[in-house]
Amino acid sequence: MRGGSSLAGGSNKPERRRRNSTSPLKDRTKTTSTNLSSSSKRSSSPSATTLLDDDPTTVLFDEYTNPNPRSFPHSVKQKCWEKADKVKGRDPDRWRRDPLGNLIFRKLVGCPGCLCHDYDHIVPYSKGGQSTLENCQVLQATVNRSKGNRTDISKSDLIQKSSYCRVSDRDMDLLELSAFGNVRRGQDTGGCRIQ
């Protein structure tokens, strides 16, 4: 009987272990939610706001807001893409050419392939360049990596650093199908228009 009841109810030792063992993640979420709720209660009283204002982490966070971030904001990246040269017969939202004439695909960002691109600071950030539209260009990723923070490199040297790959229209179609699920042509395809 005793063995039967322990099988039905389970042994007491594993239950005790389960009850007493807690994961660190659970402990952190409990203390975090407790701290958050207590800090929100404190912030409602006027004396607590002076305590929170004196908190060094709050002061450091407020002082660290950088007016010139190293990476470009999303809106600047959008406009920078739009100012790059269009590819004839292709959707300009998907395909562009960098200033050196390299073909680039919008979905491929930061990788080392020949169709990949980066948003490059024309005047390098390390030399005082701002993260603005005027200082932004879409550049093939391998060229951007080889350029680094140099300003004295010529356009012909950058062209030599380009990763050249021959991409047919069919290859471009396949890339669009895999990335977007469809193929879109630009308005200047030169083919017949159905009205």
Residue, then its C-alpha position, 0 to 999 in steps of 0.5 A: m500500500r505504501g509503495g502504491s500511494s507513493l507511486a500515485g502521489g509521487s515521491n516527496k523528495p522530488e516535489r520538495r526539490r521542485r518547490n525549492s529550486t528556482s531558476p535565476l531567470k525567475d528570480r530576476t523577473k520577480t525582483t525586476s517587476t517588484n523594483l519597477s512597481s515600487s519605483s513607479k509608486r515612489s515616482s508619484s510622490p514629490s519627495a521621491t522624484t528628487l531621489l530619482d533625479d539624484d540617481p547616478t544612472t539616470v544622470l549618466f543616461d541623460e548626459y549620454t544622449n549623442p546629437n551625432p550618432r555613429s550610425f545613420p538614422h533610418s530616415v537618412k538611410q531611406k533618403c540616401w538610398e533614393k539619391a543613389d543611381k537607378v538601375k534601368g529596367r529594375d525596381p528602384d526600391r530594390w536595385r541601385r548603383d553606388p557612385l562607382g557603378n557597382l550594382i547593389f541589392r537593397k536586402l543585402v546590407g553589411c555582408p561581404g558579397c558583390l551585391c551587398h552595400d553599406y551606408d558610408h560616411i563620405v567624410p569619415y565619422s572618426k574625422g568629424g563627419q556628421s551622420t547626415l544625408e549630405n555625408c551619406q552614400v550607398l557604397q558596395a560593402t567591400v569597397n567601404r571596408s577597404k576605404g576605411n577612414r581614409t579620405d585621400i583614396s582616389k576613385s580609381d583605387l576604390i574601383q579596383k577594390s570593388s567586388y565585380c560579379r556578373v549578374s544576369d537579369r535572370d539572377m536578379d529575378l531569382l534574388e527578388l523572388s527569394a527576398f520578396g516573393n515576387v519580381r517587380r520591374g521598373q517603369d522604364t523596361g522598354g517593353c510593351r505596355i498593356q493599357 
